[in-house]
């Protein structure tokens, strides 16, 4: 077994991976950028090393720096988390060349599945149903009339709306819904531009857009001994601009028979590419119960805790065991899906102002604590939320005997999650979770487009809120970050602590 | 304490006066114009606690960032802005350089006054000692000053912003 694992990530996922390392008696190594010097993940680690730099490009994406630190500190494995270098085949190869185990799939699997066009072709051959669509003949990176005309002809065959997607895509980038021919030229250009900016690869392909469909994904796991299992589904239909915000398991849309068939298809897909370690096979499921392959994510997913709570398995532990050459710690017949788990993503963004990212220092921070409530977070009171990284602050995950209990618990947990100092989407998430249509399970990927979420705040608040505001005015601002408080200029009458004369 | 507040998302403003009615730390009265609302304020610490109002309990957490007031109450988040009246603004503007007033930064009780008008204080010497929320704090002289007048008494309960004393830097006094 590994003695020391370097976690090439930051924030909540780095903290979560370190927790499992430490439970397993493995030393956890953090790396950090300049703005993250006082980050929660640094304090959670057993050792921490500076990446010297500010932007992701200067720090968490620097393969050379990370591998050099791993070598010098004697780490025998690197866990990439998600995002950053997690789906970078070159990095996986560089780790291997340095004699360090990359905790994830083999580089060839990352590369094959990272190209969405190759992935669709490969899985189609393995008998996995795919969304009707086509790849563009010749060079799809160019626009021009010929290409637009070819697109229009072929889209007429599959019918509008269609979705233009980036071959190297992920996270909703380089993705455009096209409702009619009139929108084609502009959407194609926008998708190519975005794909090129995000992935350095402007290739796109077209799929039929299943508007009222659900996004349901299957967690798969393979080991180096030829075993492949699935750990059931996660429904991630509640999305905003193709970004998941609420995830749950089980999905209300799956019958035992459909679950069985989708699980079998996902396992067949994983076997077709000789998949090792944790992966996710994403599908669209339509009203008729037909399912279509979307893509394979060759990493641990943001929403993996949902699966951990319904299966009572630690997926990071399984990843580490498999990477060390052990067989999977569970067989298909041992796995059960028990109760109902739901996750929401807490973002630093202002739902009342077009979801603009919110930055600043967290002044007051209290996580909800209670039975079957889990918080994976990378923040604390005093944490700086900067413009440099993803605005996801934390994930809140609950488990209930059934979906109604899980929703009620999530409502409670969101009501008891206190973050003051920056604007978060907590109130918005609560409105989504308790929305009658969400409670009834009538969800699909266009849920938020068709059900505008009413945020309170347009009405003058009741008396107790105004009184609390007076109490806020009475505070001395002592909850600021330490640096801010020390650096503040309170004038010549500054005295000890938060007392000062005006 | 009298505070003029604006709730931007509903575009509403109110002037709220919150005062303690007795030495009992919890009992307060809130005045919304002519309307009087009895309320009990139980502080757990500086930034949190609970209110009892019309038989109901409301948990709160608060944070101030200059004039921006952040309120979490009963699971909902609110943002207010504090509007400063002309008098307060004038006082605050003077604080940076030449204010000759010592004011209470928080509500509390006067524990001790170290001297009488005409007394001279060296830099960092405590002039007035206050107590609030079981914490004792000193208002000290930042430079050599002469105490001009004392505008409070030992044992007095004072609101935030209340002028406690007038001082003058020694250079100007001589």
Interface residues (C-beta under 8 A of the other chain):
Chain A: X352 X363 X364 X366 X414 X415 X416 X418 X420 X421 X423 X424 X426 X427 X430 X456 X457 X458 X459 X460 X461 X463 X464 X465 X466 X467 X468 X469 X470 X471 X472 X473 X474 X475 X476 X477 X478 X479 X480 X491 X492 X493 X494 X495 X496 X497 X498 X499 X500 X501 X502
Chain B: X1 X3 X5 X7 X9 X10 X12 X14 X16 X18 X30 X32 X37 X39 X41 X46 X47 X48 X49 X51 X53 X56 X58 X60 X61 X62 X63 X64 X65 X66 X69 X70 X71 X72 X73 X74 X75 X76 X77 X78 X79 X80 X82 X91 X92 X95 X96 X97 X99 X101 X102 X103 X105 X106 X107 X130 X135 X137 X138 X139 X140 X142 X143 X160 X161
